[in-house]
Amino acid sequence: MFLAILKRLLMLVPVLIGITLISFLLLQIMPGDPASRAMGSRASAEDLQAMRELWGLDKPIWVQYFYFLRDCVTGSFGVSIFHKQPIITLVADRLPYTLAIVLYSTVIALVIALPFAILAAANRGRFLDVAIRQIFVVLIALPPFWLCYVLILWLALNLGMFPTGGVGTGFFANLYRLFLPSLVVGLSTAALIQQSLRAALIDAMKADYVDTARAKGLRGYEVFLRHILPNSLISTISIIGVRVSWIIGGTVVVEKIFSVPGLGSLLIDSIVSRDLPVIRGLTVFFAVMVVTVNLIADICYALADPRIRLE
């Protein structure tokens, strides 16, 4: 297991280097001058040139990429042109809110998906199963930004049950204020988990070990809790890992709409102000988060399934 993890970590090195190169080159062709956006339209040509020299924008592209790669390796990710702060400091201040939405939405997705998947599998082929599947198909198709505004109008403005955005102070205050953005992200995730878990439950119900357990005299709920559900959840681990990776990127728009000061809001603000160091740094940081989540999901999958662990 240790050697397999080490091998996966070594395989991630060229992937991350490729991500840094692609993100750097794509941002280089973006229109606009970062120095002009940072200093304003009234800045003189001498001041703009001094700003470009200060931030290394006058250097050749390969030199700028070397500096960017050095900052990524050291973990500093450079310095923001607009905020005049180290990017790692900006990330550290905003990362807790993004992680809170990721974890919160995952919990919401599991709470919604698990009972409906069990209910649909238990009524396979009946009206209830078809109705549940159609509802969750609609949830997958709904655009997150549209769902944000619908929930704001309905639950926040009309019913007054939740605030329209922002964060609070303390665990329970943030738990309350981050419910709507987490619900938006969690609904589409719940739809995919429900479909995957339903299919896994139906397959497990047909397995030979289930018939053996029933022949031994185990009751229906005991067979379900001991054999059907645990074996069905194994395949769901990979779905959750892939979906959490999507959630990390999907929080960008949701955070901006709900005024959550997370990494997504920082990324959008940096794109507007053309703060290239922050955009590049966040792109790489998001990529590191995604590959880390995928690695953790693979490890959990191997631990949950001995057949994978022995390969």
N, C-alpha and C positions, 0 to 999 in steps of 0.2 A: 504493500500500500504506500509506504514512504517513497519507494523508487518511482511508483506511478505518479505520485503528486509532484515529485521533483522533475520528472519528465514533462509533465504538463506545464510547470512553471517555466522551464527552459523553452518550451514551444511558444510561450506567450511573449518572449522577448522580441522576436522578429515581428510579431503582430503589432506590438506597441510601437516599435520603431516605424513600421509602415503607417500607423495611424498618425504619428507625429509628422511624418513627411507629407502625407496627403493633406492634413489639416493646415500645415504651414503653406503649402503651395496654393491651396484653394483660397486662403485668406489673402495671399499676395496679389491675386488678380481682382480682388474686390475694389470697386471704385471709391474714390474719396481719399483724403489725406488725413491721417490720424493727428498730425501736428496742428492742422487747421481746425479740426473739430475740438481739440483740447484748448487752444489759445483763443479761438474766436475769429470772427471775420475782420476785426480791427488790428490784428497783429501784423507787424511789419515783416518784410521778407527776411531781414536779418534775424528777427526773433524766431520765425518759423524754421530757418536753417539751424539755429542754435538748438531748438527743440529736437529736430531730427538727429543732430549729432549727439545730443544728450541721451536719447533713447535708442541710438544705433540704427535709425531708419535710413541713414545715408550709406551704410555699409553694403557690400555685395550680398546677394541673396544667400549664397552658401555660407557666408560669415554669420548672417542673421540666424540661419537655421542651426548652425553650430552653437551659437549662444542659447537658442531656444532649447536644443537638445541637452545642453549642459544644465540649464535651469530645471528641466524635467527630471534629469537623473539626480540632481541634488535635492529635489522635492520643493524648491522654492517657487517654480513656475514663473519667475520673473517679477516685475513690478508693474502695477497698473498705471497707464498714462493718465487716465481721468481721475482716479481716486488717490494717486500718489502713495499707494500702500503696496506692500508685498502681496502677491496674489494668494499665497498660502494663508495669509491673515484673513483676507476676504472669504476664502473658502471655509476656514475654520469658524468664522462668525455665522455663516449661512447654512453650513452643512447640517446642523441638527434639525432644522426645519424640513429640509428635503428628506432626510432619513426618517423623520417622524411621519411624513406623508407616505413614504414607501412602506414602512412597517404597518402603519394604521390602515392603509388601503388593502394590504395583504390580509390582515386579520378580518377586515370587513368582507373581503372576497370569500374567504374560507367560511365565515359564519353564514353567508348567503348561499354559497354553492353546495356545501355539504348536505344540509337537509333536503334541498330540492333535487340533488343528484340521487339521494337515497329514495326519495318519494317517486321520482321518475323511473328508476330502475325497478322498484317494487311493483309499479303499474305499467310495465313495458308493453307498448303497443296499444294501450287504452287511451281514452280521451285525455286523462290527466297528464299522461306522459307527453302526448302531442302538444298540449297547451303549454306545458312548462318549457318544452324545447323551442316552441315558437317565440315565447316571451324572451328567452335568453338569446335567441338569434337577433331579435330586434335590439337588445342591449348591446350586442357586438357592433351593430351597424350604426348606432347613434354616435355622432361626432362629439368628442369630449367638450369642445368649446360651447356647442349648442346646449349640451346637458348642464354645463355650468350656469348659463344664463337662465335656463328653465328652473333649476333648483333655487337660484337666487330670487327670482320673481315669486316662486311658489312658497318655499319654506322660509325665506328670509324677509321679503318685503310684504307679502300678503298675510302669512300666518305669524310672522315675527318669532319663529322658533329658534332661528340661528342668526348670527351676525352675517353681514354681506361680505366680510373679509377681514384681513388683519390677523394678528396673533395677540396672545395675552401674556400674563406673567404667572408662572407656576404650571405644574403638570396638568391639573384639572381644567384650568382656564384654556390651555392650549388644546387639551383633549376635546373641549367643547367647540372652540373656534376652528379647529382643523377638521371637524367632522365632514362638512360639506365638500371641501376639496378632496378629502380622502374617499368619500363616497363616490364622487365622479370617477376617480381612477379605479376604485374597487369594483364598480358595477361591470365594466367590460371585462375585467380580470375574472370576476365571478362567473361570467357567462362561459368563458373558455374552460375554466376548471370544472364547471358543472357538466359540460358536454364530455370532457375527458373522463371524469370520475364516473359518470353514468355508464359509459361504455365499458370501463374497467369493472364496475360492479356486475354488469350483465355477464361479462366473460367469466368472472369469478364464480358466479352462481352456477355456471355449467360445469365447473371443474370437478374432477374425480374426488379430490380431497374433501369437497363439500358433501358429496354423497357418502363418503366414508364417515365423516363426522356425524351426519344424521343417522347412519346405521349404528353408530355407537350409542345412540340414545340422547345426544345433545339436543337441547331445545332450540327453537328457531332463532331466538335472540342471541343465544350462546354461539351458535354457528356463525351468525352474522358478525358479532363483535370479535370473535377469536380468529376467524378464518377469512371471511369474505372481505370485510372492511380493511383489515391490515394489508392484505395482499393487493387490494385495489388502490390503496394510497401510494404504493410504491411508484407506479407510473405517473401519479399526479405530481411527484416531486420534480420531475423534469419539466413539466408544464409550468409549475410555480417558478422554477429557476429562469426559464425563458421569459415568462411574463413579468417577473420582477425587473429583468433587464429592460423590458419595454417601459415599465413604470418609471424607471430612473430618467429616461428621456421624455416620457409623457408628462412629467410634472412641470415641464417648462411653461406650457401655455396655462395650465391650471393655476400654478403659483402666481402668474402675472394677473390673471382675472380676479383671483381672490386676494390679491395684495399680500401674499405670503413672502417674506424676505428670504427666500431660499436661493439655491444655486440657479434655478430656472429663471427667476426674476433678474438675477445678476447677469445671466447670459443675454437675455433680451435687452437689458439696459446697455450692456457692452456693445451689442450689435448696433444699436441706435447711435451711440456715441463713437462707434468704430474704435473701440479700445482693443486693438489687436492682441496685445499680450494676454489680456483676460480671456478673450475668445479662444485663443490657442490653448491657454492653460486649462480652461474649463472643458474644452473638447477632449483633451488628453485625460483629465481627471474623470470625466464621465466614462471614457473608454476603460480606464482602470477599474472603476466600480463595476462595469458590466462584466468584464472578464473575471473579476473576483467573484461575483455572484454566480456566474456559470461554473467556475471551479468548485465553489462550495456546494452547488447543486449536484455536480458529478460525484463529489465525495460522499454526500448524503445518500445519493442513489446507490453507490457501491456498498455503503455500510448497511443500507436497508435490504439489499438483495445480495445474499451470499454468492449467487451465481456470477454476478458482475465482479465481486471482490476476488473470486478465484481465478478470473481470466487474466 
